[in-house]
Amino acid sequence: MPPARLYGCARDTGKPKKVDRFTFSGKPELVWKLQNETASVDSLVLCLFSTFAMADVEFASILRTATGVDYSTEEFLKCGERIWNLERMFNIRAGFSRKDDTLLIVL
């Protein structure tokens, strides 16, 4: 039986990227990009499913149109990183720590 695969970041290359679920190789970068992109898309008040049809360059264009500020794709993702870090700081201030970064046993 072939190893199971995780498909992610299809919008980067136009093709799904195979990621072996049994290794850590390539996953930190994938998680980092997806968490930043998700935070940015959420801030645009768009449905997260739109990421299956649109690329980061199109989201940056939406942000540019809404604000009048010339945002590049990299700046769009940087906004997501900043949002992620602010959320993290809020949670730390509220008393959460790394030990809380787990899924519930029910899941």
Long-range contacts (C-beta under 8 A, 24 or more apart in sequence): 8-34, 9-33, 9-34, 10-52, 11-51, 11-52, 11-54, 11-55, 11-56, 12-55, 33-77, 35-80, 35-84, 36-77, 36-78, 36-80, 36-81, 36-84, 37-77, 37-80, 38-80, 39-79, 39-80, 39-81, 39-83, 39-84, 39-87, 40-76, 40-77, 40-79, 40-80, 40-83, 41-80, 42-83, 43-79, 43-80, 43-83
